């Protein structure tokens, strides 16, 4: 189990969670942030600092956002476990589910 970032992050990308993550496991895609499950140590430091309340422990993801659990996994299918988001930088990629979403965030 790990933490998952859900819909409130799409097209927002605040990155407060990135600053708090002690193991640098939160990666930036084109439209949202993703948590690398093999690198996450389940410390929970990211959850309370998220201004849009988009981060959930995997078992606690609201039903309406359950597709984001799989989207988080899909993001890392080709990327694997790079060993740190800072050294990799922004990834020009999103999970197919996220990529297909209409624009969100700002009304």
BELSUL-V963197 format. One record per backbone hydrogen bond with DSSP energy under -1.0 kcal/mol. CO is the residue of the C=O (numbers start at 1). NH is the residue of the N-H. If there is no record, write none. Layout:
co: {CO & CO}
nh: {NH & NH}
This chain:
co: {2 & 4 & 6 & 7 & 9 & 9 & 15 & 16 & 17 & 24 & 25 & 27 & 28 & 31 & 32 & 34 & 36 & 47 & 50 & 54 & 56 & 57 & 58 & 62 & 63 & 65 & 66 & 67 & 68 & 69 & 70 & 71 & 74 & 76 & 85 & 91 & 93 & 95 & 96 & 98 & 104}
nh: {58 & 56 & 9 & 10 & 12 & 13 & 19 & 20 & 21 & 85 & 36 & 34 & 91 & 11 & 29 & 27 & 40 & 50 & 53 & 6 & 4 & 60 & 61 & 65 & 66 & 68 & 69 & 71 & 72 & 73 & 74 & 75 & 77 & 80 & 89 & 93 & 30 & 99 & 100 & 101 & 106}
